[in-house]
């Protein structure tokens, strides 16, 4: 009777250990389930920032007579007819727009 009880206890221990993943795998390593799931992070950096030498076309929706094409100067500024000097160098495209 004790022999059957001992086998039962060993089976219970083996089953609980394999359910937790603490038994060695066939390769000899102990496999443990990973509790952390991989996290996908969105890409938050802007793809392109304006630099000196870039050519920008400025279009005004309601006053097309002020439309112009400008080049960003070495100091990062452009000269616009209505606004005057405006710093665009170093800004991402979304902010410059």
C-alpha positions as CSV (number, residue, x, y, z in Angstrom):
1,X,0.0,0.0,0.0
2,X,2.8,2.4,0.8
3,X,4.5,1.6,-2.5
4,X,1.3,2.7,-4.4
5,X,1.0,5.8,-2.3
6,X,4.7,6.7,-3.0
7,X,4.2,6.2,-6.8
8,X,1.1,8.4,-6.6
9,X,3.0,11.2,-4.8
10,X,5.8,11.0,-7.4
11,X,3.3,11.2,-10.2
12,X,1.6,14.2,-8.7
13,X,4.9,16.0,-8.2
14,X,6.0,15.2,-11.8
15,X,2.7,16.4,-13.3
16,X,2.8,19.7,-11.3
17,X,6.5,20.2,-12.3
18,X,5.8,19.7,-16.0
19,X,2.7,21.9,-15.8
20,X,5.0,24.7,-14.5
21,X,7.6,24.0,-17.2
22,X,10.4,23.2,-14.7
23,X,11.3,19.8,-16.2
24,X,14.2,19.6,-18.6
25,X,13.5,19.5,-22.3
26,X,15.0,16.8,-24.5
27,X,17.9,19.2,-25.3
28,X,18.8,19.2,-21.6
29,X,17.8,22.8,-20.9
30,X,15.1,23.7,-18.4
31,X,12.3,25.3,-20.2
32,X,10.3,27.9,-18.4
33,X,7.3,29.7,-19.8
34,X,7.8,33.3,-20.5
35,X,5.5,35.5,-18.5
36,X,6.3,38.7,-20.5
37,X,4.8,39.1,-23.9
38,X,6.7,40.9,-26.6
39,X,5.7,44.6,-26.8
40,X,5.5,46.3,-30.1
41,X,6.5,50.0,-29.9
42,X,5.3,52.5,-32.5
43,X,8.0,54.3,-34.4
44,X,7.8,57.8,-33.0
45,X,10.8,59.5,-34.7
46,X,10.2,61.7,-37.7
47,X,11.6,60.3,-40.8
48,X,13.1,63.5,-42.2
49,X,14.1,67.0,-40.8
50,X,14.6,69.9,-43.1
51,X,18.2,70.9,-43.6
52,X,19.9,73.9,-45.3
53,X,19.8,73.5,-49.1
54,X,16.3,71.9,-49.1
55,X,13.9,73.5,-51.5
56,X,10.4,74.2,-50.1
57,X,7.4,75.2,-52.1
58,X,5.1,77.5,-50.1
59,X,1.5,77.5,-51.3
60,X,-1.3,79.7,-50.0
61,X,-4.7,78.3,-50.6
62,X,-6.7,81.5,-50.9
63,X,-4.0,83.9,-52.2
64,X,-2.0,82.0,-54.9
65,X,-0.3,85.2,-56.0
66,X,1.9,84.8,-52.8
67,X,3.0,81.3,-53.7
68,X,6.8,80.9,-53.9
69,X,9.6,78.4,-53.9
70,X,12.4,79.0,-51.4
71,X,15.6,77.3,-50.4
72,X,16.6,76.9,-46.8
73,X,19.6,79.0,-46.1
74,X,22.7,77.8,-44.2
75,X,21.4,79.4,-41.0
76,X,18.1,77.5,-41.3
77,X,15.9,80.5,-42.3
78,X,13.8,81.2,-45.4
79,X,12.5,84.5,-46.5
80,X,8.8,84.6,-47.2
81,X,6.9,87.5,-48.8
82,X,4.1,87.8,-46.3
83,X,5.7,86.4,-43.1
84,X,9.3,87.5,-43.5
85,X,12.1,85.4,-42.2
86,X,11.0,82.0,-40.8
87,X,13.2,79.3,-39.4
88,X,12.5,75.9,-41.0
89,X,15.9,74.3,-40.7
90,X,15.9,71.4,-38.3
91,X,12.2,71.0,-38.2
92,X,10.4,67.8,-39.2
93,X,8.2,68.0,-42.2
94,X,5.0,67.8,-40.2
95,X,5.9,70.8,-38.0
96,X,7.1,72.9,-41.0
97,X,3.9,72.3,-42.8
